[in-house]
Amino acid sequence: MTRGSKILLGILSFLPFVLLIFYLGAIFTFVTEMIAVQHTGEKPDPIFVWTRISGVIIWAILLGLLSLGLKIYYIILAVNNKTIETSERLVWVLIFVFVGLIGYPIYWVLRVWNGPTPTVPTSGKE
């Protein structure tokens, strides 16, 4: 894996944490706006509610798609990693399945970023 692809994978590995912050912010905004509407004593307009909840839905979809893509990629990466033992591969797969958001950056730091860098073969002619 080249240095550029390692950096890109690292960015994608930490991106779910950023999206999670935006997702929780969208939920907080939605809840506070609905509480404010409730205090007015009026029934909220369905279009008003839909436009407010759409932000929550969009962030949830983005976070879900990114997490699913990373889960598939990291499981394939761990299973195909021949530098680690079979039992450790199984442990990594279980980590990705059960605690994926935390496991992706940890695996990236331990096995991708600090992993062996492929050497470029030389032709022998100097």
Helices and strands as residue ranges (DSSP letters): H 3-40, H 46-79, H 86-98, H 100-107, I 108-113
